[in-house]
Amino acid sequence: MNADDEQLLRGRVYGHDHDAPNPGPLPHQTYAALVGGPLDGLLLDITGWRPEEIGDGVALMTKRGRWPGGRALYDPLPDAPRPAAGPGVVCRFHYSGDTP
């Protein structure tokens, strides 16, 4: 990924187009910050997720991973505190690998 690609991803919400009128986070929504891997710097909207869903992590579709069109795997760290519900960035999901 080059510097221009990285800049496009910073602070943008996963699933929103970079050229959308407002690709960034919205007030009153809850987000997990994606750390490392092909989606580093994006935010994932986890509004309404239950704590056990957050603990399970996610497999997110991406063209930037090891397998284009595959999924990048992101998980909370095992010893990370569980987030309280509320707006803003409440936790981090760390890259753990790719799957086709």
GROMACS elastic network, one bead per residue, 0.5 to 0.9 nm:
[ bonds ]
;  ai    aj funct       b0    kb
    1     4     6  0.81581   500
    1     5     6  0.59993   500
    1     6     6  0.67571   500
    1    38     6  0.80342   500
    1    64     6  0.81516   500
    2     5     6  0.53527   500
    2     6     6  0.63873   500
    2     7     6  0.88391   500
    3     6     6  0.50603   500
    3     7     6  0.62108   500
    3     8     6  0.87482   500
    4     7     6  0.51582   500
    4     8     6  0.63798   500
    4     9     6  0.89169   500
    5     8     6  0.51850   500
    5     9     6  0.65370   500
    6     9     6  0.52576   500
    6    10     6  0.64256   500
    6    40     6  0.81286   500
    6    41     6  0.78147   500
    7    10     6  0.54086   500
    7    11     6  0.87790   500
    7    41     6  0.89047   500
    8    11     6  0.83659   500
    8    12     6  0.75761   500
    8    18     6  0.64583   500
    9    12     6  0.55437   500
    9    13     6  0.82383   500
    9    14     6  0.86435   500
    9    18     6  0.75844   500
    9    39     6  0.74379   500
    9    40     6  0.75474   500
    9    41     6  0.59539   500
    9    42     6  0.57199   500
   10    13     6  0.87651   500
   10    24     6  0.89269   500
   10    40     6  0.78487   500
   10    42     6  0.58252   500
   10    43     6  0.84584   500
   11    23     6  0.82921   500
   11    24     6  0.58936   500
   11    25     6  0.73178   500
   11    33     6  0.88340   500
   11    41     6  0.61483   500
   11    42     6  0.56562   500
   11    43     6  0.64714   500
   12    15     6  0.87716   500
   12    16     6  0.72317   500
   12    17     6  0.85540   500
   12    18     6  0.73292   500
   12    22     6  0.87686   500
   12    23     6  0.53692   500
   12    25     6  0.67579   500
   12    41     6  0.75566   500
   12    42     6  0.52182   500
   12    43     6  0.60598   500
   12    44     6  0.87841   500
   13    16     6  0.57010   500
   13    17     6  0.85491   500
   13    18     6  0.89879   500
   13    23     6  0.60745   500
   13    24     6  0.55510   500
   13    25     6  0.61010   500
   13    31     6  0.85223   500
   13    42     6  0.55558   500
   13    44     6  0.57696   500
   13    45     6  0.69544   500
   14    17     6  0.83440   500
   14    23     6  0.87045   500
   14    39     6  0.81176   500
   14    42     6  0.58118   500
   14    43     6  0.57936   500
   14    44     6  0.53576   500
   14    45     6  0.74601   500
   14    60     6  0.88060   500
   15    23     6  0.88335   500
   15    44     6  0.82826   500
   16    19     6  0.84100   500
   16    20     6  0.67668   500
   16    22     6  0.84207   500
   16    23     6  0.54459   500
   16    24     6  0.81062   500
   17    20     6  0.51702   500
   17    21     6  0.88443   500
   17    22     6  0.89433   500
   17    23     6  0.63671   500
   18    21     6  0.85551   500
   18    22     6  0.85485   500
   18    23     6  0.59741   500
   18    24     6  0.89110   500
   19    22     6  0.80735   500
   19    23     6  0.72027   500
   20    23     6  0.53814   500
   22    25     6  0.79588   500
   22    26     6  0.84415   500
   23    26     6  0.88838   500
   24    43     6  0.83578   500
   25    29     6  0.74050   500
   25    30     6  0.87034   500
   25    31     6  0.79839   500
   25    43     6  0.75515   500
   25    45     6  0.82893   500
   25    88     6  0.80579   500
   26    29     6  0.58330   500
   26    30     6  0.86374   500
   26    87     6  0.88577   500
   26    88     6  0.83459   500
   27    30     6  0.83729   500
   27    87     6  0.66529   500
   27    88     6  0.70986   500
   28    47     6  0.86951   500
   28    86     6  0.74222   500
   28    88     6  0.70995   500
   29    45     6  0.70038   500
   29    46     6  0.77926   500
   29    47     6  0.56226   500
   29    48     6  0.88662   500
   29    86     6  0.75214   500
   29    88     6  0.62567   500
   29    89     6  0.86572   500
   30    44     6  0.83730   500
   30    45     6  0.59050   500
   30    46     6  0.54929   500
   30    48     6  0.79482   500
   30    85     6  0.75138   500
   30    86     6  0.60937   500
   30    88     6  0.50070   500
   30    89     6  0.60003   500
   30    90     6  0.67674   500
   31    43     6  0.59106   500
   31    44     6  0.52626   500
   31    46     6  0.52129   500
   31    47     6  0.68246   500
   31    87     6  0.75488   500
   31    88     6  0.59202   500
   31    90     6  0.61272   500
   31    91     6  0.72132   500
   31    92     6  0.85861   500
   32    42     6  0.86477   500
   32    43     6  0.56454   500
   32    44     6  0.51150   500
   32    45     6  0.66255   500
   32    46     6  0.65689   500
   32    54     6  0.88953   500
   32    88     6  0.85764   500
   32    89     6  0.55601   500
   32    90     6  0.60387   500
   32    92     6  0.50600   500
   32    93     6  0.63018   500
   33    40     6  0.81691   500
   33    41     6  0.67557   500
   33    42     6  0.62250   500
   33    44     6  0.63498   500
   33    89     6  0.65564   500
   33    90     6  0.80724   500
   33    91     6  0.63878   500
   33    93     6  0.60924   500
   33    94     6  0.83759   500
   34    37     6  0.84058   500
   34    39     6  0.64418   500
   34    40     6  0.53129   500
   34    41     6  0.57629   500
   34    42     6  0.55053   500
   34    43     6  0.58819   500
   34    44     6  0.70042   500
   34    74     6  0.72393   500
   34    75     6  0.89876   500
   34    92     6  0.59625   500
   34    93     6  0.50366   500
   34    94     6  0.60436   500
   34    95     6  0.73025   500
   35    39     6  0.74433   500
   35    41     6  0.62745   500
   35    42     6  0.80107   500
   35    74     6  0.81359   500
   35    92     6  0.67588   500
   35    93     6  0.60784   500
   35    95     6  0.60619   500
   36    39     6  0.68953   500
   36    41     6  0.77047   500
   36    74     6  0.88833   500
   36    93     6  0.88643   500
   36    94     6  0.62137   500
   36    95     6  0.52277   500
   36    96     6  0.85399   500
   37    40     6  0.55287   500
   37    64     6  0.89149   500
   37    65     6  0.76695   500
   37    72     6  0.75411   500
   37    73     6  0.87610   500
   37    74     6  0.87206   500
   37    94     6  0.81632   500
   37    95     6  0.53507   500
   37    96     6  0.79032   500
   37    97     6  0.76042   500
   37    98     6  0.88148   500
   38    62     6  0.77558   500
   38    63     6  0.86418   500
   38    64     6  0.54809   500
   38    65     6  0.55823   500
   38    66     6  0.87148   500
   38    72     6  0.72492   500
   38    95     6  0.83359   500
   39    42     6  0.58321   500
   39    43     6  0.88059   500
   39    60     6  0.88827   500
   39    62     6  0.78910   500
   39    64     6  0.77155   500
   39    65     6  0.84688   500
   39    72     6  0.78045   500
   39    95     6  0.83942   500
   40    43     6  0.86918   500
   40    94     6  0.87283   500
   40    95     6  0.81111   500
   43    89     6  0.79493   500
   44    93     6  0.89120   500
   45    48     6  0.89966   500
   46    49     6  0.54477   500
   46    50     6  0.88560   500
   46    54     6  0.78050   500
   47    50     6  0.89654   500
   47    85     6  0.83614   500
   47    86     6  0.83485   500
   47    87     6  0.81201   500
   48    85     6  0.83506   500
   49    52     6  0.81477   500
   49    53     6  0.60328   500
   49    54     6  0.65757   500
   49    85     6  0.88996   500
   50    53     6  0.52678   500
   50    54     6  0.65380   500
   50    55     6  0.88346   500
   50    85     6  0.89520   500
   51    54     6  0.51065   500
   51    55     6  0.62281   500
   51    56     6  0.88258   500
   51    82     6  0.68649   500
   51    83     6  0.75419   500
   51    84     6  0.86142   500
   51    85     6  0.88443   500
   52    56     6  0.63544   500
   53    56     6  0.52102   500
   53    57     6  0.70266   500
   53    58     6  0.88050   500
   54    57     6  0.56530   500
   54    58     6  0.81705   500
   54    75     6  0.82726   500
   54    76     6  0.75808   500
   54    82     6  0.81895   500
   54    83     6  0.86981   500
   54    91     6  0.89864   500
   54    93     6  0.88960   500
   55    75     6  0.73167   500
   55    76     6  0.63726   500
   55    77     6  0.88211   500
   55    78     6  0.83897   500
   55    82     6  0.78037   500
   56    75     6  0.68742   500
   56    76     6  0.79314   500
   57    73     6  0.75791   500
   57    74     6  0.56327   500
   57    76     6  0.62443   500
   57    93     6  0.70018   500
   57    94     6  0.89087   500
   58    72     6  0.81525   500
   58    73     6  0.58651   500
   58    74     6  0.53559   500
   58    75     6  0.64330   500
   58    93     6  0.83571   500
   59    71     6  0.54773   500
   59    72     6  0.54911   500
   59    74     6  0.64085   500
   59    75     6  0.88349   500
   59    98     6  0.83692   500
   59    99     6  0.82911   500
   60    70     6  0.81032   500
   60    72     6  0.52226   500
   60    73     6  0.64590   500
   60    74     6  0.78403   500
   61    65     6  0.87165   500
   61    68     6  0.87590   500
   61    69     6  0.63280   500
   61    70     6  0.56674   500
   61    72     6  0.64125   500
   62    65     6  0.60792   500
   62    67     6  0.84003   500
   62    68     6  0.65352   500
   62    69     6  0.55869   500
   62    70     6  0.60116   500
   62    71     6  0.56688   500
   62    72     6  0.66278   500
   63    66     6  0.84261   500
   63    67     6  0.72906   500
   63    70     6  0.69132   500
   63    71     6  0.82651   500
   64    67     6  0.77000   500
   64    68     6  0.60230   500
   64    69     6  0.80397   500
   64    70     6  0.86919   500
   64    72     6  0.86679   500
   65    68     6  0.57769   500
   65    69     6  0.78739   500
   65    70     6  0.68815   500
   65    71     6  0.70212   500
   65    72     6  0.63008   500
   65    97     6  0.87713   500
   65    98     6  0.64681   500
   65    99     6  0.85624   500
   66    70     6  0.76443   500
   66    71     6  0.86743   500
   66    72     6  0.84259   500
   66    97     6  0.87464   500
   66    98     6  0.62677   500
   66    99     6  0.78470   500
   66   100     6  0.80894   500
   67    70     6  0.50186   500
   67    71     6  0.75661   500
   67    98     6  0.73429   500
   67    99     6  0.70781   500
   67   100     6  0.55583   500
   68    71     6  0.81929   500
   68   100     6  0.79496   500
   69   100     6  0.73374   500
   70    98     6  0.72320   500
   70    99     6  0.58516   500
   71    97     6  0.86764   500
   71    98     6  0.56988   500
   71    99     6  0.53036   500
   71   100     6  0.61741   500
   72    95     6  0.72639   500
   72    96     6  0.77900   500
   72    97     6  0.60464   500
   72    99     6  0.64908   500
   72   100     6  0.88034   500
   73    94     6  0.82257   500
   73    95     6  0.58465   500
   73    96     6  0.54650   500
   73    97     6  0.53054   500
   73    98     6  0.56976   500
   73    99     6  0.74110   500
   74    92     6  0.89980   500
   74    93     6  0.52348   500
   74    94     6  0.50597   500
   74    96     6  0.56337   500
   74    97     6  0.75556   500
   75    78     6  0.84192   500
   75    92     6  0.80408   500
   75    94     6  0.52514   500
   75    95     6  0.66112   500
   75    96     6  0.68371   500
   76    79     6  0.83350   500
   76    80     6  0.67047   500
   76    82     6  0.89409   500
   76    91     6  0.76861   500
   76    92     6  0.60660   500
   76    94     6  0.59347   500
   76    95     6  0.88961   500
   77    80     6  0.52088   500
   77    81     6  0.87158   500
   77    92     6  0.80555   500
   77    93     6  0.72701   500
   77    94     6  0.69426   500
   78    81     6  0.85602   500
   79    82     6  0.89549   500
   80    83     6  0.87705   500
   80    91     6  0.84311   500
   80    92     6  0.87363   500
   81    91     6  0.84391   500
   82    90     6  0.87784   500
   82    91     6  0.77116   500
   83    86     6  0.86845   500
   83    90     6  0.55810   500
   83    91     6  0.60600   500
   84    90     6  0.70560   500
   85    90     6  0.77054   500
   86    89     6  0.86684   500
   86    90     6  0.75504   500
   87    90     6  0.76338   500
   89    92     6  0.80278   500
   95    98     6  0.85962   500
